[in-house]
Amino acid sequence: MAIPFSLKTIATIQTNEEGIQGVVDTLLGLDQHILVSDYPFGDGGPEIIALVGELGSGKTTLAKALFKTWGSTETVNSPTFGLVNEYSLPNFKGILYHHDWYRVNEAGELYDAGIEDILHEYPSKQVIEWPEIGDFLLRDLADNYKAKVMWVHIKHIHDMREYRLSIRSNESV
């Protein structure tokens, strides 16, 4: 499923699975150093990282590495059946959420599960696997609620993975 708005690629990394920490460091480093003006719709809302890729591309592996880098000491599991898992971080006053929308068949299920309210929580850090079904929610967060939404497209190429890190562009599709 295609994302119905333009993305601006800010980095592309190719590595094997052992290089995942380098991807995390680049992703979080970019998040800290991108000028607020580079986030065309604001800054100051929830921080969201949307992971896009085929089954087995490494989305959960990247999510686990992000949580570990953020300081989570809990075992991170993919929340496929519950849609979202909640974690706390020792030095962060907000909540860390791990979403997996793989089994969502229609957008209404996200509303029924209260996902819209969770996405609006601030401060929060949120990682979303299979975000395409709710891309309109992420667009609304960026447009109207100053959320920082970074997109990571993961492509599995033989024994390597390509990570394309993007933010929303001002241009419409």
C-alpha positions as CSV (number, residue, x, y, z in Angstrom):
1,M,0.0,0.0,0.0
2,A,1.4,3.4,-1.0
3,I,1.7,6.4,1.3
4,P,-0.7,9.1,-0.1
5,F,1.6,12.0,0.5
6,S,5.2,13.0,-0.4
7,L,8.2,12.0,1.7
8,K,11.6,13.7,1.7
9,T,14.4,11.2,2.0
10,I,17.0,12.4,4.5
11,A,19.2,9.3,4.6
12,T,19.6,5.8,3.0
13,I,21.6,3.1,4.7
14,Q,22.4,-0.4,3.5
15,T,23.7,-2.9,6.0
16,N,23.3,-6.5,7.3
17,E,21.4,-7.3,10.4
18,E,24.5,-6.9,12.6
19,G,24.6,-3.2,11.5
20,I,21.2,-2.4,13.0
21,Q,22.7,-0.2,15.8
22,G,24.2,2.0,13.2
23,V,20.8,2.5,11.6
24,V,19.3,3.3,15.1
25,D,22.2,5.8,15.8
26,T,21.7,7.5,12.5
27,L,17.9,7.6,12.9
28,L,18.0,9.1,16.4
29,G,20.9,11.4,15.5
30,L,18.9,12.7,12.6
31,D,15.9,13.2,14.8
32,Q,18.0,15.3,17.2
33,H,19.8,17.4,14.6
34,I,17.2,18.0,11.9
35,L,16.2,21.6,12.1
36,V,12.6,22.2,13.2
37,S,12.1,23.9,9.8
38,D,12.8,20.6,8.2
39,Y,9.7,19.2,9.8
40,P,7.3,21.2,7.7
41,F,4.4,20.8,10.0
42,G,5.9,21.6,13.4
43,D,7.7,20.2,16.4
44,G,6.7,19.6,20.0
45,G,4.2,16.8,19.7
46,P,4.6,13.1,20.0
47,E,7.7,11.5,18.4
48,I,6.6,8.7,16.0
49,I,8.7,6.4,13.9
50,A,6.7,4.5,11.2
51,L,8.3,1.3,10.0
52,V,7.3,0.2,6.5
53,G,8.4,-3.0,4.9
54,E,7.4,-6.5,3.8
55,L,6.9,-9.4,6.2
56,G,10.3,-10.4,7.5
57,S,12.1,-7.2,6.4
58,G,13.3,-6.4,9.9
59,K,10.7,-4.0,11.4
60,T,10.5,-5.7,14.8
61,T,14.3,-6.0,14.9
62,L,14.7,-2.3,14.4
63,A,11.9,-1.6,16.9
64,K,13.7,-3.7,19.6
65,A,17.0,-1.9,18.8
66,L,15.3,1.5,19.2
67,F,13.8,0.6,22.5
68,K,17.1,-0.7,23.8
69,T,18.9,2.5,22.7
70,W,16.2,4.6,24.4
71,G,17.0,2.7,27.7
72,S,14.2,0.1,27.9
73,T,15.2,-2.8,30.0
74,E,11.9,-4.7,29.3
75,T,11.6,-7.5,26.8
76,V,10.1,-6.0,23.7
77,N,7.7,-8.2,21.8
78,S,5.7,-7.4,18.7
79,P,2.1,-6.5,19.7
80,T,0.5,-8.2,16.7
81,F,-2.6,-9.4,18.5
82,G,-3.1,-6.5,20.8
83,L,-2.2,-3.7,18.3
84,V,-0.1,-1.8,20.9
85,N,2.2,-2.5,23.8
86,E,3.2,0.1,26.4
87,Y,6.6,0.4,28.0
88,S,8.2,2.9,30.4
89,L,11.7,4.3,30.3
90,P,13.7,5.2,33.4
91,N,14.7,8.7,32.3
92,F,11.7,9.7,30.2
93,K,8.5,11.1,31.8
94,G,6.4,9.9,28.9
95,I,5.4,6.5,27.6
96,L,6.9,4.4,24.9
97,Y,4.4,2.7,22.6
98,H,5.0,-0.1,20.2
99,H,2.2,-0.5,17.6
100,D,1.8,-3.3,15.1
101,W,-1.1,-2.8,12.7
102,Y,-0.5,-5.8,10.5
103,R,-3.9,-7.4,11.4
104,V,-5.9,-4.3,11.0
105,N,-8.3,-4.7,8.0
106,E,-9.8,-1.2,8.0
107,A,-9.1,2.1,9.6
108,G,-12.2,2.0,11.8
109,E,-10.5,-0.7,13.8
110,L,-7.9,1.8,14.9
111,Y,-10.5,4.2,16.2
112,D,-12.4,1.3,17.9
113,A,-9.2,0.3,19.7
114,G,-8.5,3.8,20.9
115,I,-5.3,4.2,18.8
116,E,-6.1,7.8,17.9
117,D,-6.0,8.8,21.6
118,I,-2.7,6.9,22.1
119,L,-1.2,8.6,19.1
120,H,-2.0,12.0,20.6
121,E,-0.3,11.3,24.0
122,Y,2.5,13.8,24.7
123,P,5.2,13.3,25.7
124,S,5.5,9.9,24.1
125,K,7.8,8.0,21.8
126,Q,6.0,5.6,19.4
127,V,7.1,3.0,16.9
128,I,4.5,1.8,14.5
129,E,4.9,-1.4,12.3
130,W,2.6,-1.6,9.3
131,P,1.5,2.1,9.5
132,E,0.0,2.3,6.1
133,I,-3.6,1.5,7.2
134,G,-3.5,4.6,9.5
135,D,-1.4,6.9,7.4
136,F,-4.2,9.5,7.5
137,L,-3.9,9.6,11.4
138,L,-0.1,10.2,11.1
139,R,-0.6,12.9,8.5
140,D,-3.2,14.6,10.8
141,L,-0.8,14.4,13.8
142,A,2.0,16.1,11.7
143,D,-0.3,18.7,10.2
144,N,-2.3,19.7,13.2
145,Y,-0.6,18.5,16.4
146,K,3.1,19.2,15.8
147,A,4.1,15.5,15.9
148,K,7.5,14.6,14.5
149,V,6.8,11.6,12.3
150,M,9.8,9.8,10.7
151,W,9.2,7.1,8.1
152,V,11.6,4.2,7.7
153,H,11.1,2.1,4.6
154,I,13.0,-1.2,4.9
155,K,13.8,-3.4,1.9
156,H,15.3,-6.9,2.3
157,I,17.9,-7.4,-0.5
158,H,19.5,-10.8,-0.2
159,D,21.5,-10.8,3.1
160,M,21.3,-7.0,3.3
161,R,18.7,-4.5,4.3
162,E,18.2,-1.0,2.9
163,Y,16.7,1.6,5.3
164,R,15.4,4.8,3.7
165,L,14.7,7.4,6.4
166,S,12.2,10.1,5.5
167,I,10.1,12.9,6.8
168,R,6.9,14.3,5.4
169,S,7.3,16.8,2.6
170,N,5.3,20.0,2.0
171,E,4.5,18.8,-1.4
172,S,1.2,16.8,-2.0
173,V,1.0,13.8,-4.2
